[in-house]
Every structure is written in structure tokens, then in C-alpha cells.
Amino acid sequence: MFVRFTNIINSLQSLNKCYTNSEMVRKILRCLPKSWMPKVMAIEEAKDLNTLPLEELLGSLMTHEMTIKNHEDDEEQDKKKKKVIAFKSSTVDSSDEDSNDEMALITRRFKKYLAKKKFG
């Protein structure tokens, strides 16, 4: 945004339309979206717009933009981490199930062994 703004200001200067630093600062603050209004209000209240250099305003806005991006990235990562997988629980003791499974397997193998002996 700042590059486009600078190009427009330079083009206007070549046409003999010059703006003061405070006018340029006010124009940039006016063109920001509504989501930036809290930051605009903070700048207007904390700093004198008549003496605020354009570069300092740009630095402040870029810092704010980077902070917003970092918060969005952190929230996105938190959402990815919060995926929870739930398992159904049962009241049967797992050791009993394991021993029952083992017993069933042994029984089946024993039956197969006896069947082979009878036919063999």
C-alpha cells in the first residue's frame, strides 16, 4: 500500500500538487480498513499527527500488521493441535479379554490337531 501511495504522491508532485507530511499521514490513516480502527485511534491519541514522520507511521503500521499475522498463525496452529480422537471405553478388563482370546486360539488349534490325528 505504501508503494502505491508513494507513486501517487510523486505523480501529483510532478503535476505541482504537493502535500505536507501531516496531510499524507492523515490520508493514510483514513484509507485503512475498519479492522485497523483501534490502531488508528491509538496513533491519533498517542502521537501528534502534525509532527509524526511518514516513515514512523509506516513502521508502526507494519509492526501492527506483523503482530496480527503472528496471532492468526498461532490460532491456526492451535486449531490444528486441538483435534481430539476419542475412543470408546468398555467395562471389561482387557487382561480378561486377552486371556479369553488366547484360550479360544489354543482351543481352535487343539481341535485342528485332533482332527488331523483322527484322519491321519
C-alpha positions in Angstrom: 0.0 0.0 0.0 2.8 2.4 0.9 4.5 1.9 -2.5 1.3 2.7 -4.4 0.7 5.7 -2.1 4.2 7.0 -2.7 3.8 6.6 -6.5 0.6 8.6 -6.4 2.1 11.3 -4.3 5.2 11.5 -6.6 3.0 11.7 -9.7 1.0 14.5 -8.0 4.2 16.4 -7.2 5.2 16.3 -10.8 1.9 18.0 -11.6 2.7 20.7 -8.9 0.2 19.3 -6.3 2.2 19.0 -3.1 1.0 17.6 0.2 2.5 18.3 3.6 3.7 15.4 5.8 0.8 15.7 8.2 -1.7 15.6 5.2 -0.1 12.4 3.9 -0.2 10.9 7.4 -3.9 11.7 7.8 -4.7 10.3 4.3 -3.0 7.0 5.1 -4.9 6.7 8.4 -8.2 7.5 6.7 -7.7 4.8 4.0 -7.1 1.9 6.4 -9.9 -0.7 6.7 -12.3 -0.8 9.7 -10.4 -3.7 11.3 -7.5 -1.2 11.8 -9.6 1.4 13.5 -8.3 0.6 17.1 -4.7 1.1 15.9 -5.6 4.3 14.1 -7.3 5.7 17.2 -4.3 4.7 19.3 -1.9 6.5 16.9 -4.1 9.6 16.8 -4.3 9.8 20.6 -0.7 8.9 21.4 1.1 11.0 18.8 0.9 14.4 17.3 -0.1 13.9 13.7 1.3 17.3 12.7 4.8 16.2 13.6 4.6 12.5 13.0 7.0 11.4 10.2 5.6 9.3 7.5 8.3 6.7 8.0 7.5 6.3 11.7 3.8 5.8 10.8 4.8 3.2 8.2 6.9 1.4 10.8 4.1 1.4 13.4 1.6 0.0 10.9 4.0 -2.7 9.6 4.7 -3.8 13.2 1.0 -4.0 13.9 0.4 -6.0 10.7 3.1 -8.5 11.7 1.6 -8.9 15.1 -1.8 -9.6 13.7 -0.3 -12.2 11.3 1.6 -13.9 14.2 -1.6 -14.1 16.2 -3.5 -15.6 13.3 -0.8 -18.1 12.7 -0.7 -19.1 16.3 -4.5 -19.5 16.4 -4.3 -21.7 13.2 -1.7 -23.9 14.8 -3.7 -24.2 18.0 -6.8 -25.3 16.0 -4.7 -28.0 14.3 -3.4 -29.2 17.6 -6.8 -29.3 19.3 -8.1 -32.2 17.2 -9.0 -34.9 19.7 -9.6 -38.5 19.0 -12.0 -40.2 21.4 -12.1 -44.0 22.0 -15.0 -45.9 23.3 -14.3 -47.4 26.7 -15.5 -50.7 28.0 -16.0 -52.0 31.4 -14.5 -55.4 30.6 -10.9 -55.8 31.9 -8.6 -56.0 29.0 -6.5 -58.7 30.6 -9.5 -61.0 30.8 -10.2 -60.3 27.1 -6.7 -61.2 26.2 -6.7 -64.4 28.1 -10.1 -65.3 26.6 -8.7 -64.7 23.1 -5.7 -66.8 23.8 -7.8 -69.6 25.2 -10.0 -69.5 22.0 -7.0 -69.7 19.8 -5.5 -72.6 21.7 -8.8 -74.4 21.6 -9.1 -74.0 17.8 -5.6 -75.2 17.3 -6.2 -78.2 19.5 -9.3 -79.1 17.6 -7.4 -78.9 14.3 -4.7 -81.1 15.8 -7.2 -83.7 16.9 -9.0 -83.7 13.5 -5.7 -84.3 11.8 -4.8 -87.2 14.2 -8.2 -88.9 13.6 -7.8 -88.8 9.8 -4.1 -89.5 9.9 
